[in-house]
Amino acid sequence: MSILQFLNRQKVRAFDRRFLRRIARTLLEELLGRKHYELGVHLVGAHEMTTLNETFLGHQGSTDVITFNHAEGPGAEMLHGEIFICVDEALVQARRFRVSWQAEAARYLVHGLLHLEGCGDSEPRLRRAMKRRENKLLKELSRRFDLGKLSGHNQAVGSHERR
């Protein structure tokens, strides 16, 4: 069983959800080898991300990505979770690192999926290993997709699509 749901609850940028779904499926199925998953990806603004960050992680302010793993335990065959991506943070960090906001948002998707795969970043050694894997996956996605096309011109902002 594979379920991939995108919810766009921000009004900062439009997203082409079909294209984002293709990217996510390629990442999940081809690059990570996952056949069974239930994943919700939420595109949110800074206010909602701040609330999530403070409520669930006890951290002040907004952040770029938060992942909730709903799998039954370590090594579970089924990847099951939610990834919250802050579009406002993607815009800020994209300027800082001189990349497109779309590539930055794709990085957050990769980062969240790596957390669901069991990768950690709580220690410097783990963070470096995760960053290497994240960069490798993002590079492969960039080869396969024009990430700039994530910004959909005719896509409704604030709606959701499920498949």
N, CA and C atoms as a LAMMPS dump frame, in Angstrom:
ITEM: TIMESTEP
0
ITEM: NUMBER OF ATOMS
489
ITEM: BOX BOUNDS ff ff ff
-5.0000000000000000e+02 5.0000000000000000e+02
-5.0000000000000000e+02 5.0000000000000000e+02
-5.0000000000000000e+02 5.0000000000000000e+02
ITEM: ATOMS id mol type element x y z
1 1 1 N 0.849 -1.176 0
2 1 2 C 0 0 0
3 1 3 C 0.894 1.239 0
4 2 1 N 0.562 2.198 -0.862
5 2 2 C 1.305 3.448 -0.912
6 2 3 C 0.337 4.617 -1.003
7 3 1 N 0.428 5.484 -0.021
8 3 2 C -0.405 6.691 0.009
9 3 3 C 0.515 7.881 0.169
10 4 1 N 0.322 8.865 -0.679
11 4 2 C 1.114 10.087 -0.643
12 4 3 C 0.15 11.26 -0.738
13 5 1 N 0.103 12.07 0.301
14 5 2 C -0.841 13.176 0.372
15 5 3 C -0.091 14.479 0.576
16 6 1 N -0.487 15.496 -0.181
17 6 2 C 0.092 16.835 -0.03
18 6 3 C -0.998 17.808 0.388
19 7 1 N -0.728 18.552 1.446
20 7 2 C -1.64 19.584 1.916
21 7 3 C -0.902 20.916 1.874
22 8 1 N -1.454 21.862 1.155
23 8 2 C -0.842 23.183 1.038
24 8 3 C -1.639 24.155 1.889
25 9 1 N -1.082 24.532 3.041
26 9 2 C -1.792 25.397 3.982
27 9 3 C -1.083 26.734 4.137
28 10 1 N -0.368 27.141 3.133
29 10 2 C 0.327 28.416 3.163
30 10 3 C -0.079 29.218 1.932
31 11 1 N 0.14 30.522 2.003
32 11 2 C -0.241 31.398 0.902
33 11 3 C 0.951 32.188 0.372
34 12 1 N 2.164 31.739 0.694
35 12 2 C 3.376 32.451 0.307
36 12 3 C 3.732 32.176 -1.148
37 13 1 N 3.699 30.916 -1.548
38 13 2 C 4.069 30.504 -2.902
39 13 3 C 3.136 29.4 -3.385
40 14 1 N 2.855 29.416 -4.661
41 14 2 C 2.083 28.336 -5.271
42 14 3 C 3.019 27.167 -5.554
43 15 1 N 2.502 25.964 -5.441
44 15 2 C 3.246 24.744 -5.726
45 15 3 C 2.506 23.936 -6.772
46 16 1 N 3.235 23.32 -7.657
47 16 2 C 2.674 22.363 -8.596
48 16 3 C 2.674 21.023 -7.874
49 17 1 N 1.546 20.664 -7.296
50 17 2 C 1.471 19.464 -6.47
51 17 3 C 1.71 18.18 -7.267
52 18 1 N 1.271 18.14 -8.515
53 18 2 C 1.52 16.943 -9.333
54 18 3 C 3.023 16.731 -9.525
55 19 1 N 3.722 17.816 -9.807
56 19 2 C 5.163 17.731 -10.01
57 19 3 C 5.864 17.353 -8.701
58 20 1 N 5.432 17.954 -7.595
59 20 2 C 5.997 17.629 -6.288
60 20 3 C 5.739 16.159 -5.955
61 21 1 N 4.571 15.657 -6.321
62 21 2 C 4.258 14.24 -6.094
63 21 3 C 5.198 13.346 -6.902
64 22 1 N 5.472 13.714 -8.164
65 22 2 C 6.399 12.924 -8.99
66 22 3 C 7.789 12.897 -8.356
67 23 1 N 8.225 14.038 -7.85
68 23 2 C 9.529 14.111 -7.183
69 23 3 C 9.539 13.201 -5.955
70 24 1 N 8.493 13.306 -5.144
71 24 2 C 8.422 12.514 -3.913
72 24 3 C 8.372 11.014 -4.22
73 25 1 N 7.591 10.619 -5.214
74 25 2 C 7.505 9.195 -5.574
75 25 3 C 8.851 8.679 -6.092
76 26 1 N 9.532 9.472 -6.895
77 26 2 C 10.857 9.081 -7.388
78 26 3 C 11.809 8.906 -6.216
79 27 1 N 11.783 9.854 -5.3
80 27 2 C 12.64 9.784 -4.116
81 27 3 C 12.325 8.549 -3.282
82 28 1 N 11.059 8.336 -3.005
83 28 2 C 10.646 7.203 -2.179
84 28 3 C 10.926 5.859 -2.855
85 29 1 N 10.442 5.704 -4.069
86 29 2 C 10.443 4.391 -4.702
87 29 3 C 11.755 4.051 -5.409
88 30 1 N 12.319 5.008 -6.137
89 30 2 C 13.522 4.706 -6.914
90 30 3 C 14.811 4.946 -6.125
91 31 1 N 14.886 6.057 -5.404
92 31 2 C 16.137 6.396 -4.727
93 31 3 C 16.249 5.789 -3.331
94 32 1 N 15.131 5.648 -2.626
95 32 2 C 15.164 5.059 -1.286
96 32 3 C 14.668 3.61 -1.276
97 33 1 N 14.12 3.144 -2.394
98 33 2 C 13.684 1.756 -2.502
99 33 3 C 12.466 1.41 -1.665
100 34 1 N 11.625 2.375 -1.384
101 34 2 C 10.421 2.144 -0.577
102 34 3 C 9.236 1.818 -1.475
103 35 1 N 8.578 0.717 -1.2
104 35 2 C 7.378 0.338 -1.958
105 35 3 C 6.113 0.547 -1.131
106 36 1 N 6.257 0.518 0.187
107 36 2 C 5.114 0.656 1.08
108 36 3 C 5.316 1.894 1.951
109 37 1 N 4.427 2.842 1.784
110 37 2 C 4.528 4.066 2.578
111 37 3 C 3.175 4.736 2.689
112 38 1 N 3.037 5.477 3.751
113 38 2 C 1.893 6.344 3.969
114 38 3 C 2.479 7.657 4.476
115 39 1 N 2.458 8.647 3.597
116 39 2 C 3.155 9.895 3.89
117 39 3 C 2.26 11.09 3.631
118 40 1 N 2.237 11.992 4.587
119 40 2 C 1.57 13.276 4.43
120 40 3 C 2.622 14.374 4.434
121 41 1 N 2.594 15.21 3.418
122 41 2 C 3.512 16.348 3.336
123 41 3 C 2.672 17.611 3.44
124 42 1 N 2.983 18.432 4.437
125 42 2 C 2.234 19.656 4.707
126 42 3 C 3.114 20.854 4.393
127 43 1 N 2.665 21.705 3.49
128 43 2 C 3.357 22.952 3.174
129 43 3 C 2.689 24.036 4.015
130 44 1 N 3.46 24.623 4.931
131 44 2 C 2.887 25.561 5.899
132 44 3 C 3.669 26.871 5.91
133 45 1 N 3.065 27.869 6.525
134 45 2 C 3.711 29.156 6.716
135 45 3 C 4.418 29.216 8.059
136 46 1 N 5.109 30.32 8.286
137 46 2 C 5.924 30.476 9.496
138 46 3 C 5.091 30.433 10.773
139 47 1 N 3.902 30.996 10.75
140 47 2 C 3.08 31.012 11.966
141 47 3 C 2.707 29.589 12.399
142 48 1 N 2.236 28.782 11.45
143 48 2 C 1.877 27.401 11.783
144 48 3 C 3.104 26.592 12.202
145 49 1 N 4.24 26.811 11.519
146 49 2 C 5.458 26.082 11.873
147 49 3 C 5.926 26.467 13.278
148 50 1 N 5.802 27.735 13.634
149 50 2 C 6.176 28.179 14.983
150 50 3 C 5.325 27.457 16.023
151 51 1 N 4.033 27.369 15.773
152 51 2 C 3.132 26.675 16.701
153 51 3 C 3.537 25.21 16.845
154 52 1 N 3.802 24.535 15.733
155 52 2 C 4.226 23.128 15.782
156 52 3 C 5.545 22.965 16.538
157 53 1 N 6.494 23.831 16.232
158 53 2 C 7.816 23.753 16.84
159 53 3 C 7.744 23.953 18.358
160 54 1 N 6.957 24.912 18.773
161 54 2 C 6.839 25.196 20.214
162 54 3 C 6.022 24.127 20.927
163 55 1 N 4.94 23.662 20.294
164 55 2 C 4.049 22.686 20.923
165 55 3 C 4.686 21.302 21.039
166 56 1 N 5.287 20.826 19.959
167 56 2 C 5.754 19.434 19.938
168 56 3 C 7.239 19.265 20.249
169 57 1 N 8.047 20.287 19.964
170 57 2 C 9.484 20.155 20.199
171 57 3 C 9.991 21.049 21.322
172 58 1 N 9.154 21.961 21.789
173 58 2 C 9.56 22.855 22.87
174 58 3 C 10.6 23.875 22.455
175 59 1 N 10.708 24.162 21.15
176 59 2 C 11.666 25.153 20.638
177 59 3 C 10.941 26.435 20.28
178 60 1 N 11.591 27.552 20.498
179 60 2 C 11.013 28.846 20.179
180 60 3 C 11.147 29.148 18.69
181 61 1 N 10.139 29.778 18.118
182 61 2 C 10.196 30.266 16.749
183 61 3 C 9.945 29.198 15.705
184 62 1 N 10.092 29.62 14.465
185 62 2 C 9.856 28.744 13.327
186 62 3 C 11.092 27.892 13.053
187 63 1 N 10.943 26.946 12.152
188 63 2 C 12.055 26.118 11.69
189 63 3 C 11.752 25.696 10.264
190 64 1 N 12.68 25.033 9.618
191 64 2 C 12.511 24.697 8.206
192 64 3 C 11.636 23.466 7.971
193 65 1 N 11.882 22.398 8.719
194 65 2 C 11.147 21.153 8.507
195 65 3 C 11 20.407 9.829
196 66 1 N 9.821 19.839 10.029
197 66 2 C 9.559 18.992 11.196
198 66 3 C 8.964 17.689 10.675
199 67 1 N 9.452 16.582 11.21
200 67 2 C 8.996 15.256 10.792
201 67 3 C 8.385 14.525 11.978
202 68 1 N 7.246 13.909 11.743
203 68 2 C 6.601 13.062 12.738
204 68 3 C 6.575 11.641 12.183
205 69 1 N 7.236 10.726 12.89
206 69 2 C 7.295 9.336 12.46
207 69 3 C 6.184 8.556 13.152
208 70 1 N 5.277 7.985 12.366
209 70 2 C 4.16 7.214 12.903
210 70 3 C 4.348 5.713 12.684
211 71 1 N 5.544 5.297 12.283
212 71 2 C 5.823 3.869 12.058
213 71 3 C 5.736 3.117 13.371
214 72 1 N 5.513 1.834 13.276
215 72 2 C 5.311 1.011 14.468
216 72 3 C 6.574 0.751 15.265
217 73 1 N 7.733 1.037 14.729
218 73 2 C 8.971 0.836 15.469
219 73 3 C 10.161 0.931 14.546
220 74 1 N 11.366 0.918 15.114
221 74 2 C 12.574 0.965 14.289
222 74 3 C 12.616 -0.216 13.326
223 75 1 N 13.004 0.056 12.094
224 75 2 C 13.12 -0.994 11.101
225 75 3 C 11.792 -1.448 10.521
226 76 1 N 10.725 -0.704 10.772
227 76 2 C 9.411 -1.065 10.233
228 76 3 C 9.469 -1.057 8.713
229 77 1 N 8.814 -2.054 8.128
230 77 2 C 8.802 -2.157 6.67
231 77 3 C 8.048 -0.987 6.041
232 78 1 N 6.992 -0.552 6.678
233 78 2 C 6.146 0.527 6.159
234 78 3 C 6.649 1.868 6.667
235 79 1 N 6.971 2.759 5.754
236 79 2 C 7.331 4.122 6.116
237 79 3 C 6.018 4.866 6.33
238 80 1 N 5.836 5.436 7.507
239 80 2 C 4.564 6.07 7.845
240 80 3 C 4.848 7.331 8.656
241 81 1 N 4.515 8.476 8.093
242 81 2 C 4.759 9.702 8.831
243 81 3 C 4.247 10.937 8.13
244 82 1 N 4.597 12.071 8.729
245 82 2 C 4.215 13.376 8.206
246 82 3 C 5.443 14.275 8.193
247 83 1 N 5.519 15.087 7.154
248 83 2 C 6.596 16.059 7.031
249 83 3 C 5.953 17.435 6.878
250 84 1 N 6.354 18.36 7.738
251 84 2 C 5.883 19.737 7.658
252 84 3 C 7.022 20.602 7.125
253 85 1 N 6.775 21.259 6.004
254 85 2 C 7.774 22.097 5.337
255 85 3 C 7.333 23.544 5.43
256 86 1 N 8.201 24.391 5.967
257 86 2 C 7.894 25.814 6.101
258 86 3 C 8.386 26.558 4.853
259 87 1 N 7.455 27.036 4.057
260 87 2 C 7.782 27.725 2.815
261 87 3 C 8.468 29.057 3.101
262 88 1 N 8.049 29.751 4.155
263 88 2 C 8.706 31.014 4.523
264 88 3 C 10.192 30.795 4.804
265 89 1 N 10.505 29.729 5.529
266 89 2 C 11.908 29.408 5.825
267 89 3 C 12.672 29.036 4.553
268 90 1 N 12.009 28.334 3.64
269 90 2 C 12.661 27.983 2.372
270 90 3 C 13.068 29.249 1.618
271 91 1 N 12.228 30.261 1.649
272 91 2 C 12.547 31.524 0.972
273 91 3 C 13.747 32.213 1.622
274 92 1 N 13.763 32.263 2.94
275 92 2 C 14.862 32.91 3.67
276 92 3 C 16.172 32.159 3.456
277 93 1 N 16.143 30.842 3.635
278 93 2 C 17.363 30.045 3.513
279 93 3 C 17.868 29.994 2.066
280 94 1 N 16.953 30.027 1.115
281 94 2 C 17.362 30.024 -0.293
282 94 3 C 18.195 31.265 -0.604
283 95 1 N 17.777 32.41 -0.095
284 95 2 C 18.565 33.648 -0.291
285 95 3 C 19.924 33.517 0.388
286 96 1 N 19.932 32.968 1.599
287 96 2 C 21.172 32.821 2.365
288 96 3 C 22.177 31.921 1.645
289 97 1 N 21.696 30.803 1.083
290 97 2 C 22.583 29.834 0.442
291 97 3 C 22.665 29.991 -1.078
292 98 1 N 21.999 31.029 -1.585
293 98 2 C 22.021 31.352 -3.017
294 98 3 C 21.556 30.191 -3.893
295 99 1 N 20.413 29.631 -3.512
296 99 2 C 19.764 28.594 -4.306
297 99 3 C 18.309 29.02 -4.517
298 100 1 N 17.592 28.319 -5.357
299 100 2 C 16.181 28.638 -5.549
300 100 3 C 15.378 28.16 -4.338
301 101 1 N 14.273 28.825 -4.07
302 101 2 C 13.43 28.395 -2.944
303 101 3 C 12.849 27.013 -3.228
304 102 1 N 12.664 26.682 -4.512
305 102 2 C 12.145 25.367 -4.854
306 102 3 C 13.145 24.269 -4.496
307 103 1 N 14.425 24.505 -4.79
308 103 2 C 15.46 23.527 -4.431
309 103 3 C 15.558 23.394 -2.915
310 104 1 N 15.401 24.506 -2.21
311 104 2 C 15.446 24.464 -0.746
312 104 3 C 14.264 23.66 -0.197
313 105 1 N 13.071 23.851 -0.762
314 105 2 C 11.894 23.086 -0.326
315 105 3 C 12.096 21.599 -0.626
316 106 1 N 12.695 21.277 -1.777
317 106 2 C 12.99 19.875 -2.104
318 106 3 C 13.981 19.297 -1.097
319 107 1 N 14.96 20.102 -0.673
320 107 2 C 15.918 19.666 0.352
321 107 3 C 15.183 19.295 1.64
322 108 1 N 14.19 20.09 2.013
323 108 2 C 13.433 19.812 3.236
324 108 3 C 12.66 18.498 3.107
325 109 1 N 12.128 18.226 1.921
326 109 2 C 11.444 16.956 1.692
327 109 3 C 12.425 15.798 1.867
328 110 1 N 13.59 15.912 1.264
329 110 2 C 14.626 14.873 1.393
330 110 3 C 15.007 14.709 2.862
331 111 1 N 15.248 15.81 3.548
332 111 2 C 15.649 15.778 4.96
333 111 3 C 14.588 15.049 5.798
334 112 1 N 13.329 15.416 5.587
335 112 2 C 12.251 14.78 6.335
336 112 3 C 12.162 13.288 6.073
337 113 1 N 12.32 12.9 4.811
338 113 2 C 12.275 11.475 4.483
339 113 3 C 13.445 10.713 5.102
340 114 1 N 14.6 11.338 5.151
341 114 2 C 15.741 10.679 5.794
342 114 3 C 15.482 10.465 7.281
343 115 1 N 14.823 11.426 7.922
344 115 2 C 14.448 11.219 9.326
345 115 3 C 13.496 10.026 9.444
346 116 1 N 12.533 9.922 8.538
347 116 2 C 11.603 8.793 8.576
348 116 3 C 12.311 7.47 8.296
349 117 1 N 13.399 7.523 7.559
350 117 2 C 14.215 6.333 7.275
351 117 3 C 15.063 5.942 8.487
352 118 1 N 15.115 6.811 9.498
353 118 2 C 15.886 6.495 10.698
354 118 3 C 17.169 7.285 10.859
355 119 1 N 17.475 8.174 9.932
356 119 2 C 18.677 9.005 10.057
357 119 3 C 18.459 10.054 11.144
358 120 1 N 19.515 10.321 11.882
359 120 2 C 19.449 11.328 12.927
360 120 3 C 20.426 12.452 12.672
361 121 1 N 20.192 13.571 13.331
362 121 2 C 21.102 14.715 13.201
363 121 3 C 21.318 15.419 14.536
364 122 1 N 21.183 14.648 15.619
365 122 2 C 21.303 15.236 16.952
366 122 3 C 22.758 15.4 17.405
367 123 1 N 23.68 14.702 16.756
368 123 2 C 25.104 14.808 17.08
369 123 3 C 25.857 15.231 15.823
370 124 1 N 26.991 15.919 15.984
371 124 2 C 27.752 16.369 14.807
372 124 3 C 28.096 15.248 13.822
373 125 1 N 28.497 14.1 14.308
374 125 2 C 28.859 12.975 13.442
375 125 3 C 27.648 12.496 12.639
376 126 1 N 26.498 12.381 13.29
377 126 2 C 25.27 11.961 12.616
378 126 3 C 24.803 13.021 11.628
379 127 1 N 24.919 14.282 12.038
380 127 2 C 24.51 15.405 11.186
381 127 3 C 25.323 15.426 9.891
382 128 1 N 26.643 15.203 9.995
383 128 2 C 27.497 15.189 8.791
384 128 3 C 27.114 14.04 7.861
385 129 1 N 26.877 12.866 8.422
386 129 2 C 26.495 11.708 7.604
387 129 3 C 25.144 11.941 6.928
388 130 1 N 24.218 12.509 7.671
389 130 2 C 22.897 12.774 7.105
390 130 3 C 22.994 13.831 6.007
391 131 1 N 23.794 14.867 6.215
392 131 2 C 23.956 15.933 5.232
393 131 3 C 24.577 15.386 3.943
394 132 1 N 25.543 14.48 4.062
395 132 2 C 26.142 13.861 2.863
396 132 3 C 25.081 13.102 2.066
397 133 1 N 24.281 12.318 2.757
398 133 2 C 23.231 11.545 2.079
399 133 3 C 22.171 12.477 1.48
400 134 1 N 21.814 13.499 2.222
401 134 2 C 20.85 14.494 1.75
402 134 3 C 21.354 15.165 0.468
403 135 1 N 22.615 15.59 0.469
404 135 2 C 23.196 16.241 -0.709
405 135 3 C 23.226 15.303 -1.91
406 136 1 N 23.56 14.051 -1.671
407 136 2 C 23.612 13.063 -2.753
408 136 3 C 22.221 12.867 -3.366
409 137 1 N 21.213 12.708 -2.531
410 137 2 C 19.85 12.521 -3.027
411 137 3 C 19.342 13.763 -3.753
412 138 1 N 19.631 14.93 -3.207
413 138 2 C 19.191 16.164 -3.845
414 138 3 C 19.867 16.355 -5.198
415 139 1 N 21.13 15.989 -5.275
416 139 2 C 21.855 16.078 -6.545
417 139 3 C 21.215 15.161 -7.585
418 140 1 N 20.855 13.951 -7.177
419 140 2 C 20.205 13.024 -8.103
420 140 3 C 18.832 13.545 -8.528
421 141 1 N 18.082 14.11 -7.603
422 141 2 C 16.786 14.691 -7.964
423 141 3 C 16.967 15.842 -8.948
424 142 1 N 17.995 16.657 -8.739
425 142 2 C 18.264 17.788 -9.624
426 142 3 C 18.632 17.321 -11.034
427 143 1 N 19.24 16.16 -11.133
428 143 2 C 19.55 15.585 -12.451
429 143 3 C 18.288 15.142 -13.178
430 144 1 N 17.337 14.646 -12.422
431 144 2 C 16.122 14.082 -13.019
432 144 3 C 15.017 15.108 -13.237
433 145 1 N 14.993 16.162 -12.427
434 145 2 C 13.895 17.132 -12.461
435 145 3 C 14.42 18.557 -12.495
436 146 1 N 13.692 19.426 -13.164
437 146 2 C 13.942 20.861 -13.085
438 146 3 C 13.168 21.356 -11.865
439 147 1 N 13.86 21.487 -10.746
440 147 2 C 13.182 21.823 -9.489
441 147 3 C 12.494 23.178 -9.534
442 148 1 N 12.912 24.05 -10.45
443 148 2 C 12.255 25.346 -10.606
444 148 3 C 10.799 25.225 -11.005
445 149 1 N 10.427 24.089 -11.563
446 149 2 C 9.046 23.878 -11.981
447 149 3 C 8.12 23.573 -10.808
448 150 1 N 8.667 23.492 -9.6
449 150 2 C 7.822 23.274 -8.423
450 150 3 C 6.866 24.426 -8.192
451 151 1 N 7.234 25.603 -8.651
452 151 2 C 6.354 26.759 -8.455
453 151 3 C 5.311 26.759 -9.557
454 152 1 N 4.152 26.244 -9.236
455 152 2 C 3.073 26.142 -10.214
456 152 3 C 2.399 27.48 -10.429
457 153 1 N 2.237 27.867 -11.68
458 153 2 C 1.615 29.155 -11.978
459 153 3 C 0.1 29.093 -11.904
460 154 1 N -0.479 27.968 -12.252
461 154 2 C -1.929 27.842 -12.271
462 154 3 C -2.451 26.955 -11.15
463 155 1 N -1.639 26.741 -10.147
464 155 2 C -2.043 25.865 -9.053
465 155 3 C -2.714 26.681 -7.951
466 156 1 N -3.787 26.16 -7.429
467 156 2 C -4.491 26.845 -6.362
468 156 3 C -3.671 26.784 -5.083
469 157 1 N -3.534 27.896 -4.425
470 157 2 C -2.827 27.953 -3.147
471 157 3 C -3.838 27.647 -2.05
472 158 1 N -3.433 26.788 -1.111
473 158 2 C -4.292 26.501 0.036
474 158 3 C -5.202 25.292 -0.158
475 159 1 N -5.113 24.612 -1.279
476 159 2 C -5.939 23.437 -1.491
477 159 3 C -5.123 22.176 -1.27
478 160 1 N -5.749 21.031 -1.319
479 160 2 C -5.006 19.782 -1.158
480 160 3 C -5.419 18.789 -2.231
481 161 1 N -4.566 17.833 -2.421
482 161 2 C -4.801 16.795 -3.42
483 161 3 C -4.307 15.483 -2.834
484 162 1 N -5.031 14.403 -3.079
485 162 2 C -4.622 13.117 -2.522
486 162 3 C -4.647 12.063 -3.615
487 163 1 N -3.676 11.186 -3.542
488 163 2 C -3.628 10.063 -4.474
489 163 3 C -2.954 8.899 -3.831
